[in-house]
Amino acid sequence: MSDYPPFQYGKSRFNQETFRGRFRHFLDVIDPSTLFVSEKRLQDCIKLLDGFKQGTLPPGVTDAELWEAQKIKQAIIHPDTGEKILMPFRMSGFVPFGTPVVVGLLLPNQTTASTIFWQWLNQSHNACVNYSNRNATKPAPFSKFFQGYVGAVTSAVSIAVGLNVLIQKADRLSPTTKLLVQRFVPFPAVASANICNVVLMRHTELSDGIAVLDDSGKVVGTSKIAARHALLETALTRVVMPMPIMVLPPMVMAVLEKLPLLQRRRRLVLPVHSLVCLAAFGLALPLAISLFPQMSQISANQLEPEIAAATDCQILTYNKGL
């Protein structure tokens, strides 16, 4: 018996109403194996999906083949522009290309220059990923994304450098304690920068509102209250995401570095550190983005009176974004 449900174009094969289903869906989305798909394989997948839409599928095509074709196309091709996304900025490339940056952020004995460099590189990579995977159904000025980028870099660098200076001036802390505390500095810097990025890049939603839909998918109205809920959920996701990445590796490495093997062979510390960061990153990303459904629900009586009056539905939905 096949594990694949009947194919649905543009849908997920996993139940998006449960955390487990969303987690499995996003594991598919970030699957790095799609980075190695050849151009011929990509075109074959696109052709197969076009055949499904036109009702001209060749005989013998299975649901598994269709789901795999859709997974590959969605991983590489932007759904709105129809253009290929550059490999480092695909969601499937976020972990493998982002892990070296995370390793750099968590290196011990950071100087002010290295702190600034790694925070800048991290926010630059995040900004490129956000821009490459943006909603492009409506034209948006590049200045909007640049504003978010500048704000994220500024907040990340300011907090990281500021905390490092405070730690260095903390005379009551021993050198060993200072080194340990310093390894946790990237988390508040990255978390605050992520929130800043979300608010700056999506602040127009707070003033304009976002669409809310009824059970049939019809737009009932535009709600500023739903926009606040959407931004709050997204901001919480952005705080949770770096938590395991920035907190677990320093804790794990503090233990591993005391092992006799790493004490004798210091050259192994960086490779082991990199593997720990890769494992934490690979787990944290799908966990964080699975916290809330892409299409979130809200009670109609929580929204503006004119929206509640415009529908008989008690529960409405809105797209919170990623």
Steps between C-alpha positions, in 0.01 A plus 500: 500500500640843403578758768404772254144640496329586169692782335369858535670771299637785714408326827706328768479123534509542879218619727567870566256514792736306729850590620628158390362550150651848470834373633511221240399749229784738585750215519406446135537873426855522643616164359854581373492216246301731268813717467655227284212465253621536140343738249368204300337350811343836584355539150365143511322583828351819357383310191342230717310757708386684188370169369302449821341846473408444133379144557761352267703287742674200344372164624661348808588826678458451876396741774849461650659625175263798487563598864876473444480709183306770684750495790789556258326778308393684814853476642662660195245717316345813653119450488425861402786596266556155346877558525762276659607604849876518550622190685630671821169686542258208459329368813671167428834683504435694820654238733806390295593855398403654832685256725851644430363840602356354822838339575665840451246671728571250778880498480658577840729799564324727252653841431281804430590476129414129477172556690397772254603287201309185601186691605505691170551180300219322686248779445610538136433131438163522680402806295589330172298191599202719598517700177547193277198326658280809534135524398532654152134501402498878552795723408679632808776761501848366563543781754259312729732198513811718523348680798446168677854392416660817636288485815584132561875552449505811719310336788700175483840672495404756766372239746784251438775762535327666795463173692862403429620836635288456815638150555859618460439776755341260751792479743316261731496229233796265471664461156346153465151629583542793262591261219197279572255793523645654184406188303130571566514861375395413140154383609354831628671683213357271230154469663458878531627552145249245371214684671627832365516352151140371517359827635684723252425285196133446585404815691263608221278203588429662837367817337337340193385170650503153343227301329282265706313218333188296575454120472471516121819703458315821420656822629268647766700813568835651594588491868767688697430276800578188295816675380613549861437130571693401185801716587500377861499135390775566246707692758465214752617257232804721433587501873458124542696414183846617613451374857615138448756614240664763721447343845546122460840494321679710768354275772592180315848625411567609860458132594671344197809721526572348841522150352854354489480450121435868426746604771774305324397583143396864489475488119184292538318775691396699191372197299306373803366851562387518137316166523324607821391828336379315189290259708351785709425710190344208312265430791422858605391630159209259433400502868469879508314549173261218595378675817213679325301400190569699184127572489414598857149521643338774705153546646287747306394679820866584569521700179364840399118527539448564128680174413306297755177648360596413143499122547313220674823304557615485860860411412696685231846433362798715397841433348758578770799466265830334585 
